Structure formats: structure tokens, C-alpha cells
């Protein structure tokens, strides 16, 4: 089928609470089930593109579905052209866009449109975008929340499943001493050959981030993520300049404009845009172009099924963040072999709903 001749007929969004194998406690809250919005974009030609959104707070699920329902009237009958649809929706919501539910809804539509185009062309997205399917280096981010040194060290060993040689540790305990105790326990448990990323989830102010960062500089952490408020680019820059350990930010970029501002401010050594928060695959690819132009390594945040395709075409691709939170609703979850994500040889992004499981998890 000609991928350029698809037209939007309908859009359906459903909320589910997917069970998580490991609870995750961070400085910004604890989750034990993953609140997801599943999106089906149906075309007149019979092809359906799908996507999903993740909300750390279940309270946003129904408002997100309502926003998607309202957006349908603006794109119904339109040709499936992700860039044109994104520009149209951004213009119609100009006074509301930039962050939050509007951008998330646009991202869901964008990702579903790309999936539909891939299916119509009979090509995986990485191929549709001119890239080559290849194993993508990944780190396991499914656990290592705030739970003390002993439990964290034990779970760090578990996170080496599927051959992972890189894992992510959450920090932000009440005291620096506790942060150090946990970081050292994890390092002792996994040895020197495993990369340990760390994430503060924005819980520190700049002076405290520098103080703790200096103390952690000798602990062998691969990066320190979001030490201070995500949109404080000057503050992040001060931390990055002060520390030997690389600083990582980006999961809270809400547009490619945010990427440009952060890079200009030298706010971090590394970036990791989230394909949902930034506005979809179309916007993520813009971020990758900015990263290439500036020579900044780019990683992904969550959504590994789509992010694997994106990283495969990103010139400065770094690491994929692996979480398995959507696995309970998928027919064939993303495969991990030897710590690398294996892009499926299926059209689009390769996801399909397990409808029996979805029916049991619907809100």
C-alpha cells in the first residue's frame, strides 16, 4: 500500500494500569503500577497505527484521553502526514501548548501516525527513516529506587538480567552519607565492569548538588541525572561545570526549543529527550539533529519500543533507557539480548496490543 495515501478515520484512547515487576521509589514519588493511555489511530484504508503514553500520576489519564478525543475533530479525514499534523495541532493549541497534556496528546498522535505509515510501507520505522536496524546499547532502569543500601545492592544484581552491563540507581536520600552508602553498596555488588548511572529526579538545589556531586565524583558513577530543577539551565550548567562526573538532563524537555536552550546554556554534558514529553517522534528527531550539530551524546527516556528506532538513526546515539512497563499489554515485548535492544523486523515500531490482557487492566 502507498504510505502517502492514508487518511485518518478515527482515534480511540483507553486507560490501563499495568502491573510493574518492581516498585520504583524516587525523590519525586513511588509507583507500583504504570498508568498508561493506549492509542489506536484508525485510517480509512484499514491500517491502524498505535502508540502509548505514560503518566506518573494516574489523575492525568482521563484528561489526556479527553484531550485526544477533542483533537480528533481537528485531524479527522486528514492525510497521515506526521509533520503536517504536528504543525497543525501546535498552531491550533498555540496558547496552551509547550508542556503537559496538550503536548502528550500530540505526541501520541504523532507516534501512531508514524506507526501507520510504517505498516503501510511494510517497513520498520528505522528503515522508513533511512537507518539500519542494529542492536542498541541499553541500561536497565526497571528498579533501584530509594530503598536503602542492602535492598538496593541485592536488586542491582537482579538488574543484570538479559546481559545488562549498565543499570540506573536513584539517589536523593535525606543525607549525603546515605547517598554514598547506597552508591558504594551497588558498586560493590555489581563490580567494576557494570556502568552505574544515577538519577536525583530534580530534588537538590544547586549548592547541595555541587556538594553531593563532588563527594560522588570518586564513586565511579557514569552520569548524574537531573540533580536540580530540570528547567534551571543556568543551575544545571553550574553543576556540570563543577563536577568531574557527567551531568545528564533532558527527560523534561517539552520541545526542541528546550533542547536548543539547554545546549546553548551548556546545561549538561549529555541529553536524553523523552519521546512523549518532547512531542513525539517528529520532535525527537529534531532534538537528535540539534545534538548532532553540537556534538552532544543523546540517549532516550522511557518508551524503549519507539526509542530503539529513534536511536538507530541518531548520529550521536548514546544509551537507551530500558523499562518493561508496557510489556503487560504487548503481544511481543521489546527483546533485550546481551544488554542491547533488538529492533523487531516488523512494520512500524513493532508493537501490537495483547487485547486479552488490556481488557483485564482497563480503568
C-alpha positions in Angstrom: 0.0 0.0 0.0 1.2 3.5 -0.7 2.0 5.0 2.6 1.2 8.5 1.3 -2.4 7.7 0.8 -3.6 7.0 4.3 -6.4 9.2 5.8 -7.4 9.4 9.5 -10.9 7.9 10.2 -11.0 7.6 13.9 -8.9 7.7 17.1 -9.5 5.6 20.2 -7.8 6.1 23.6 -8.0 3.8 26.6 -6.6 4.0 30.1 -4.9 1.0 31.8 -3.0 0.4 35.0 -0.2 -2.0 34.1 1.4 -4.1 36.9 5.1 -3.5 37.4 7.6 -6.2 38.3 9.4 -3.8 40.7 8.1 -0.9 42.6 10.0 2.3 41.9 10.5 4.9 44.7 12.2 8.1 43.6 12.7 11.5 45.1 9.5 12.6 43.2 7.3 9.7 44.3 6.6 6.0 44.2 4.9 4.0 41.5 3.8 0.3 41.7 1.6 0.2 38.6 2.2 2.0 35.3 -0.6 4.4 34.3 -0.8 4.1 30.5 -3.0 5.6 27.8 -3.3 3.2 24.8 -4.0 5.0 21.5 -5.3 3.4 18.2 -5.4 5.7 15.2 -7.6 4.1 12.5 -7.4 5.0 8.8 -9.9 4.9 6.0 -7.7 2.4 4.3 -7.9 -0.1 7.1 -4.5 0.3 8.7 -4.3 1.2 12.4 -1.3 2.9 14.0 -0.9 2.6 17.7 1.1 4.3 20.5 1.0 4.7 24.2 1.6 7.4 26.8 2.9 7.1 30.4 1.7 9.3 33.2 3.5 9.1 36.6 0.2 10.4 38.1 -3.0 8.4 37.3 -5.0 11.6 37.7 -3.8 12.7 34.3 -5.1 9.7 32.4 -8.7 10.7 31.8 -7.9 14.4 31.0 -5.4 13.1 28.4 -8.0 10.8 26.9 -10.4 13.8 26.7 -7.8 15.9 25.0 -7.2 13.2 22.4 -10.9 12.9 21.8 -11.1 16.7 21.3 -8.1 16.6 18.9 -9.8 14.0 16.7 -12.2 16.6 15.2 -9.2 18.6 14.1 -7.5 15.8 12.2 -10.4 13.6 11.1 -10.1 13.0 7.3 -6.6 14.4 7.2 -3.8 12.6 5.3 -1.5 10.7 7.6 1.4 13.1 7.4 3.1 13.4 10.9 4.9 16.6 10.4 1.9 18.4 8.8 -0.4 17.1 11.6 2.0 18.2 14.3 2.3 21.7 12.9 -1.5 21.9 12.5 -2.1 20.8 16.1 0.6 23.0 17.5 -0.9 26.0 15.8 -4.4 25.3 17.0 -3.2 24.9 20.6 -0.6 27.6 20.4 -1.8 29.3 23.6 -1.9 26.1 25.5 1.0 24.1 24.1 4.5 23.9 25.4 4.1 21.4 28.3 1.6 19.0 29.7 -1.4 17.1 28.4 -1.5 19.0 25.0 2.0 18.0 24.1 1.5 14.5 25.3 -1.6 14.1 23.2 0.2 15.5 20.1 3.0 13.0 20.8 0.5 10.1 20.9 -1.0 11.1 17.6 2.5 11.6 16.0 3.8 8.2 17.1 0.6 6.5 15.9 0.8 8.2 12.6 4.4 7.1 12.1 3.4 3.5 13.0 0.6 3.6 10.4 3.0 4.9 7.8 5.5 2.1 8.6 2.8 -0.5 8.4 1.5 0.9 5.0 5.0 0.8 3.6 5.8 -2.6 5.1 8.9 -1.2 6.8 10.2 -0.9 10.4 10.4 2.8 11.3 14.2 2.7 11.4 14.2 1.6 7.8 11.5 4.2 6.8 13.7 6.9 8.3 16.7 5.8 6.3 18.5 4.0 9.0 19.6 0.4 9.6 18.3 -1.9 12.3 21.1 -2.7 14.7 21.4 -3.6 18.4 21.0 -0.5 20.6 23.1 -0.3 23.8 20.7 -0.1 26.8 20.7 0.2 30.6 18.3 -1.4 32.9 16.1 1.2 34.6 13.4 -1.1 36.0 14.3 -0.8 39.6 17.0 0.6 42.1 14.6 3.0 43.7 15.1 4.6 47.1 15.1 1.6 49.4 18.3 1.6 51.4 21.7 0.1 50.7 21.1 -3.6 51.4 17.9 -3.9 49.3 19.4 -1.8 46.5 22.5 -3.8 46.3 20.5 -7.0 46.0 18.3 -5.6 43.3 21.4 -4.3 41.4 22.5 -7.9 40.9 19.0 -8.8 39.6 19.1 -5.9 37.1 22.0 -7.6 35.3 19.3 -9.9 33.8 19.3 -10.2 30.0 23.0 -9.5 29.9 22.7 -5.8 31.1 26.1 -4.3 31.9 24.6 -0.9 32.7 22.0 0.0 35.3 20.4 3.1 36.8 20.4 4.0 40.5 18.0 6.5 42.1 19.6 8.8 44.6 18.3 11.7 46.7 18.3 10.3 50.2 17.9 12.8 53.1 21.6 12.9 53.6 24.8 12.7 51.5 26.0 9.9 53.7 23.1 7.8 52.7 23.6 8.5 49.0 27.3 7.5 49.4 26.4 4.3 51.3 23.9 3.2 48.6 26.2 4.1 45.7 29.1 2.1 47.3 26.9 -0.9 48.1 25.7 -1.1 44.5 29.2 -0.7 43.1 30.5 -3.5 45.5 27.6 -5.7 44.4 28.0 -5.4 40.7 31.7 -4.9 40.4 33.7 -2.6 38.2 32.6 -3.9 34.8 29.0 -2.6 35.1 28.1 1.0 34.4 26.1 2.7 37.1 24.0 5.7 36.1 22.4 7.8 38.8 19.3 10.0 39.0 18.4 12.6 41.5 15.0 13.4 40.0 15.5 17.2 40.5 15.5 17.0 44.3 18.5 19.2 45.1 19.3 22.9 45.0 22.5 24.0 43.2 24.8 24.3 46.2 23.7 20.9 47.5 24.0 19.3 44.1 27.6 20.5 43.8 28.4 19.3 47.3 27.0 15.9 46.8 28.4 15.7 43.2 31.9 16.4 44.5 31.6 13.6 47.0 30.3 11.2 44.3 32.9 12.1 41.8 35.1 9.4 43.2 32.4 6.7 43.2 32.6 5.7 39.6 29.1 6.8 38.5 28.6 7.0 34.8 26.4 10.1 35.0 24.4 12.2 37.5 20.9 12.9 36.1 18.7 15.9 36.9 20.5 17.0 40.0 18.5 20.2 40.2 15.2 21.6 38.7 15.0 20.5 35.1 14.3 23.9 33.6 17.1 25.7 35.6 19.6 25.5 32.7 21.9 28.0 34.5 21.9 25.9 37.6 22.5 22.7 35.8 25.3 24.4 33.9 26.9 25.4 37.2 26.7 21.8 38.5 28.0 20.4 35.2 31.0 22.8 35.2 31.8 22.0 38.9 31.7 18.2 38.6 34.0 15.6 37.0 31.1 13.2 36.6 29.0 13.9 33.5 25.6 15.6 34.1 22.6 14.3 32.2 19.3 16.1 31.7 16.5 16.1 29.1 13.6 13.9 30.1 11.7 17.2 30.8 12.4 18.9 27.5 8.9 19.8 26.2 10.1 20.9 22.8 13.1 21.0 20.5 13.3 24.7 21.6 14.1 23.5 25.1 16.9 21.3 23.7 18.3 24.3 21.9 18.2 26.5 25.0 19.8 23.8 27.2 22.6 23.2 24.7 23.3 26.9 24.3 23.5 27.2 28.1 25.8 24.2 28.4 23.4 22.9 30.9 24.7 19.4 30.7 27.2 17.1 29.2 24.6 14.7 27.9 20.9 14.9 26.9 18.1 12.3 27.0 14.8 13.6 25.5 11.6 11.7 26.2 9.6 11.0 23.0 6.3 11.7 24.7 7.2 14.9 26.6 9.0 16.4 23.6 6.0 15.9 21.4 6.5 12.7 19.5 9.0 11.1 17.2 9.0 14.1 14.8 10.1 16.4 17.6 12.6 13.8 19.0 14.3 13.6 15.6 14.7 17.4 15.7 16.4 17.1 19.0 18.7 14.5 17.6 19.7 16.9 14.8 20.5 19.6 17.4 22.6 17.1 19.4 24.5 16.2 16.2 25.2 19.8 15.4 26.6 20.4 18.9 28.3 17.0 19.3 26.3 16.1 22.3 25.6 12.4 23.0 21.8 11.7 23.0 20.1 9.0 25.0 16.4 8.1 25.3 14.0 8.3 28.2 11.4 5.6 28.7 9.3 4.3 25.7 12.0 1.8 24.6 9.9 0.3 21.8 9.8 3.6 19.9 13.1 4.9 21.2 15.1 2.0 19.8 14.1 3.1 16.3 14.9 6.7 17.1 18.4 6.0 18.5 19.2 3.8 15.5 19.0 6.9 13.3 20.5 9.5 15.8 24.1 10.3 14.8 25.2 10.8 18.4 23.2 8.0 19.9 24.3 7.0 23.4 22.1 4.8 25.6 18.5 3.5 25.5 16.7 3.6 28.9 15.0 0.2 29.2 11.8 -0.2 31.2 9.4 -3.0 30.8 6.3 -1.1 32.0 4.3 -1.6 28.8 5.1 -5.4 28.5 1.9 -6.5 30.2 -0.2 -5.0 27.3 2.0 -6.0 24.4 1.9 -9.2 22.3 5.6 -9.2 21.8 7.7 -7.0 24.2 10.9 -5.5 23.0 13.7 -8.1 23.2 16.9 -7.5 25.1 20.0 -9.6 24.3 23.4 -9.1 25.8 22.2 -5.8 27.3 21.1 -4.4 23.9 17.7 -3.7 22.5 16.9 -5.7 19.4 14.7 -3.7 16.9 12.0 -6.0 15.7 11.7 -6.8 12.0 8.1 -5.8 11.9 6.4 -2.9 10.1 6.1 0.4 12.1 7.5 0.4 15.6 6.6 -3.3 16.0 4.1 -3.1 18.9 0.7 -4.7 19.0 -1.8 -4.9 21.9 -2.5 -8.1 23.8 -6.2 -7.4 23.8 -7.0 -10.1 26.4 -4.5 -8.5 28.8 -5.7 -5.0 28.0 -9.3 -6.0 28.8 -8.3 -7.0 32.3 -6.3 -3.8 33.0 -8.8 -1.2 31.8 -9.8 1.5 34.2 
